[in-house]
Amino acid sequence: MEEEIKKENEGEDRVIITKDMLVSDALALNPNIAPVLMSAGMYCFSCPASMGETIEMAAMVHGFDVDDILEAVNS
């Protein structure tokens, strides 16, 4: 997974979070997204489900549009 992420983001200064990433992987790659998720009511860093849920799945469970979440964490 990390190799794939590095290839996707090669030449970029930052990691782009995608909807198919596990929440735990996204947080490990960019811990700065935690406050963004928390402000939306998604306390994913403390949830055991984050190890098996994608960003898209977590957004759906919490009733958020995944594109809105991605825009916020990638801005």
Backbone as JSON Lines, residues from 0, in Angstrom:
{"i":0,"aa":"M","n":[0.83,-1.2,0.0],"ca":[0.0,0.0,0.0],"c":[0.87,1.26,0.0]}
{"i":1,"aa":"E","n":[1.9,1.31,0.85],"ca":[2.75,2.5,0.91],"c":[3.44,2.77,-0.42]}
{"i":2,"aa":"E","n":[3.87,1.68,-1.1],"ca":[4.51,1.84,-2.41],"c":[3.56,2.47,-3.41]}
{"i":3,"aa":"E","n":[2.3,2.0,-3.38],"ca":[1.29,2.54,-4.29],"c":[1.08,4.02,-4.02]}
{"i":4,"aa":"I","n":[1.01,4.39,-2.75],"ca":[0.8,5.79,-2.38],"c":[1.96,6.64,-2.85]}
{"i":5,"aa":"K","n":[3.17,6.15,-2.65],"ca":[4.34,6.9,-3.08],"c":[4.33,7.11,-4.59]}
{"i":6,"aa":"K","n":[3.94,6.07,-5.34],"ca":[3.89,6.2,-6.79],"c":[2.83,7.21,-7.21]}
{"i":7,"aa":"E","n":[1.65,7.14,-6.57],"ca":[0.56,8.06,-6.9],"c":[0.96,9.5,-6.66]}
{"i":8,"aa":"N","n":[1.76,9.73,-5.64],"ca":[2.1,11.08,-5.23],"c":[3.52,11.48,-5.6]}
{"i":9,"aa":"E","n":[4.15,10.7,-6.45],"ca":[5.53,10.99,-6.84],"c":[5.63,12.39,-7.44]}
{"i":10,"aa":"G","n":[6.63,13.12,-6.98],"ca":[6.83,14.46,-7.49],"c":[6.01,15.52,-6.78]}
{"i":11,"aa":"E","n":[5.15,15.12,-5.85],"ca":[4.35,16.08,-5.1],"c":[4.95,16.28,-3.73]}
{"i":12,"aa":"D","n":[4.71,17.45,-3.17],"ca":[5.24,17.77,-1.85],"c":[4.4,17.18,-0.72]}
{"i":13,"aa":"R","n":[3.2,16.75,-1.01],"ca":[2.32,16.25,0.04],"c":[1.6,15.0,-0.43]}
{"i":14,"aa":"V","n":[1.08,14.29,0.52],"ca":[0.34,13.08,0.23],"c":[-1.12,13.46,-0.01]}
{"i":15,"aa":"I","n":[-1.69,12.94,-1.06],"ca":[-3.1,13.17,-1.36],"c":[-3.89,12.02,-0.75]}
{"i":16,"aa":"I","n":[-4.86,12.35,0.09],"ca":[-5.72,11.36,0.71],"c":[-6.83,11.02,-0.28]}
{"i":17,"aa":"T","n":[-7.08,9.73,-0.49],"ca":[-8.12,9.29,-1.42],"c":[-9.19,8.51,-0.66]}
{"i":18,"aa":"K","n":[-10.34,8.39,-1.29],"ca":[-11.48,7.75,-0.61],"c":[-11.27,6.27,-0.36]}
{"i":19,"aa":"D","n":[-10.37,5.63,-1.1],"ca":[-10.16,4.2,-0.91],"c":[-9.07,3.87,0.1]}
{"i":20,"aa":"M","n":[-8.46,4.9,0.71],"ca":[-7.45,4.67,1.75],"c":[-8.14,4.29,3.07]}
{"i":21,"aa":"L","n":[-7.51,3.38,3.8],"ca":[-7.99,3.11,5.15],"c":[-7.8,4.37,5.99]}
{"i":22,"aa":"V","n":[-8.72,4.62,6.89],"ca":[-8.62,5.79,7.76],"c":[-7.3,5.77,8.52]}
{"i":23,"aa":"S","n":[-6.94,4.61,9.05],"ca":[-5.7,4.5,9.83],"c":[-4.48,4.8,8.97]}
{"i":24,"aa":"D","n":[-4.48,4.37,7.71],"ca":[-3.36,4.66,6.8],"c":[-3.29,6.16,6.5]}
{"i":25,"aa":"A","n":[-4.44,6.76,6.25],"ca":[-4.47,8.19,5.96],"c":[-3.95,9.0,7.14]}
{"i":26,"aa":"L","n":[-4.35,8.61,8.35],"ca":[-3.88,9.32,9.54],"c":[-2.39,9.1,9.77]}
{"i":27,"aa":"A","n":[-1.9,7.9,9.45],"ca":[-0.46,7.64,9.6],"c":[0.35,8.46,8.59]}
{"i":28,"aa":"L","n":[-0.2,8.62,7.38],"ca":[0.5,9.39,6.35],"c":[0.46,10.89,6.61]}
{"i":29,"aa":"N","n":[-0.64,11.34,7.18],"ca":[-0.78,12.77,7.45],"c":[-1.59,12.97,8.73]}
{"i":30,"aa":"P","n":[-0.92,12.98,9.88],"ca":[-1.62,13.17,11.15],"c":[-2.36,14.5,11.25]}
{"i":31,"aa":"N","n":[-1.99,15.45,10.4],"ca":[-2.64,16.77,10.42],"c":[-4.09,16.74,9.98]}
{"i":32,"aa":"I","n":[-4.55,15.62,9.43],"ca":[-5.96,15.54,9.03],"c":[-6.86,15.24,10.21]}
{"i":33,"aa":"A","n":[-6.3,14.82,11.34],"ca":[-7.12,14.48,12.52],"c":[-8.03,15.63,12.94]}
{"i":34,"aa":"P","n":[-7.54,16.86,13.07],"ca":[-8.44,17.96,13.47],"c":[-9.56,18.21,12.46]}
{"i":35,"aa":"V","n":[-9.25,17.99,11.18],"ca":[-10.28,18.18,10.14],"c":[-11.38,17.14,10.32]}
{"i":36,"aa":"L","n":[-10.99,15.89,10.54],"ca":[-11.98,14.84,10.76],"c":[-12.76,15.1,12.04]}
{"i":37,"aa":"M","n":[-12.08,15.51,13.1],"ca":[-12.75,15.78,14.37],"c":[-13.75,16.91,14.25]}
{"i":38,"aa":"S","n":[-13.41,17.94,13.49],"ca":[-14.34,19.07,13.34],"c":[-15.62,18.66,12.63]}
{"i":39,"aa":"A","n":[-15.55,17.57,11.88],"ca":[-16.73,17.04,11.2],"c":[-17.45,16.0,12.06]}
{"i":40,"aa":"G","n":[-16.93,15.76,13.28],"ca":[-17.55,14.78,14.17],"c":[-17.06,13.36,13.94]}
{"i":41,"aa":"M","n":[-15.98,13.23,13.19],"ca":[-15.42,11.92,12.9],"c":[-14.16,11.74,13.76]}
{"i":42,"aa":"Y","n":[-14.32,11.07,14.88],"ca":[-13.19,10.84,15.79],"c":[-12.51,9.52,15.44]}
{"i":43,"aa":"C","n":[-12.12,9.41,14.2],"ca":[-11.62,8.16,13.62],"c":[-10.34,7.65,14.26]}
{"i":44,"aa":"F","n":[-9.49,8.55,14.72],"ca":[-8.21,8.11,15.27],"c":[-8.39,7.26,16.51]}
{"i":45,"aa":"S","n":[-9.51,7.39,17.19],"ca":[-9.73,6.61,18.41],"c":[-10.7,5.45,18.19]}
{"i":46,"aa":"C","n":[-11.1,5.22,16.97],"ca":[-12.09,4.18,16.67],"c":[-11.41,2.94,16.11]}
{"i":47,"aa":"P","n":[-11.69,1.79,16.7],"ca":[-11.08,0.55,16.19],"c":[-11.45,0.26,14.73]}
{"i":48,"aa":"A","n":[-12.59,0.76,14.28],"ca":[-13.02,0.53,12.9],"c":[-12.09,1.2,11.9]}
{"i":49,"aa":"S","n":[-11.32,2.18,12.34],"ca":[-10.43,2.9,11.42],"c":[-9.38,2.01,10.79]}
{"i":50,"aa":"M","n":[-9.13,0.86,11.41],"ca":[-8.14,-0.08,10.88],"c":[-8.68,-0.86,9.69]}
{"i":51,"aa":"G","n":[-9.99,-0.85,9.5],"ca":[-10.58,-1.63,8.42],"c":[-11.53,-0.84,7.54]}
{"i":52,"aa":"E","n":[-11.77,0.42,7.87],"ca":[-12.68,1.26,7.09],"c":[-11.91,2.22,6.21]}
{"i":53,"aa":"T","n":[-12.41,2.39,5.01],"ca":[-11.84,3.4,4.13],"c":[-12.42,4.77,4.5]}
{"i":54,"aa":"I","n":[-11.82,5.79,3.97],"ca":[-12.34,7.15,4.17],"c":[-13.79,7.21,3.67]}
{"i":55,"aa":"E","n":[-14.04,6.58,2.53],"ca":[-15.39,6.59,1.96],"c":[-16.39,5.91,2.88]}
{"i":56,"aa":"M","n":[-16.01,4.76,3.42],"ca":[-16.91,4.03,4.31],"c":[-17.19,4.83,5.59]}
{"i":57,"aa":"A","n":[-16.15,5.44,6.15],"ca":[-16.32,6.22,7.37],"c":[-17.21,7.43,7.13]}
{"i":58,"aa":"A","n":[-17.04,8.08,5.99],"ca":[-17.89,9.23,5.66],"c":[-19.34,8.8,5.54]}
{"i":59,"aa":"M","n":[-19.57,7.66,4.9],"ca":[-20.92,7.16,4.72],"c":[-21.56,6.83,6.08]}
{"i":60,"aa":"V","n":[-20.82,6.16,6.95],"ca":[-21.33,5.78,8.26],"c":[-21.72,7.02,9.07]}
{"i":61,"aa":"H","n":[-20.94,8.08,8.91],"ca":[-21.2,9.31,9.67],"c":[-22.13,10.28,8.95]}
{"i":62,"aa":"G","n":[-22.59,9.89,7.75],"ca":[-23.54,10.71,7.02],"c":[-22.95,11.91,6.31]}
{"i":63,"aa":"F","n":[-21.67,11.8,5.9],"ca":[-21.01,12.89,5.21],"c":[-20.75,12.51,3.76]}
{"i":64,"aa":"D","n":[-20.7,13.52,2.92],"ca":[-20.31,13.32,1.52],"c":[-18.8,13.14,1.48]}
{"i":65,"aa":"V","n":[-18.33,12.04,0.93],"ca":[-16.9,11.73,0.92],"c":[-16.11,12.8,0.18]}
{"i":66,"aa":"D","n":[-16.69,13.39,-0.85],"ca":[-15.98,14.42,-1.6],"c":[-15.75,15.67,-0.74]}
{"i":67,"aa":"D","n":[-16.71,16.0,0.13],"ca":[-16.54,17.13,1.03],"c":[-15.4,16.86,2.02]}
{"i":68,"aa":"I","n":[-15.36,15.63,2.55],"ca":[-14.31,15.26,3.48],"c":[-12.95,15.31,2.8]}
{"i":69,"aa":"L","n":[-12.86,14.75,1.59],"ca":[-11.59,14.75,0.86],"c":[-11.12,16.16,0.54]}
{"i":70,"aa":"E","n":[-12.04,17.01,0.16],"ca":[-11.67,18.4,-0.13],"c":[-11.09,19.06,1.13]}
{"i":71,"aa":"A","n":[-11.71,18.81,2.26],"ca":[-11.24,19.41,3.51],"c":[-9.87,18.87,3.93]}
{"i":72,"aa":"V","n":[-9.68,17.55,3.87],"ca":[-8.4,16.99,4.34],"c":[-7.26,17.25,3.36]}
{"i":73,"aa":"N","n":[-7.57,17.46,2.1],"ca":[-6.51,17.7,1.11],"c":[-6.24,19.18,0.86]}
{"i":74,"aa":"S","n":[-6.97,20.05,1.54],"ca":[-6.73,21.5,1.33],"c":[-5.76,22.04,2.36]}
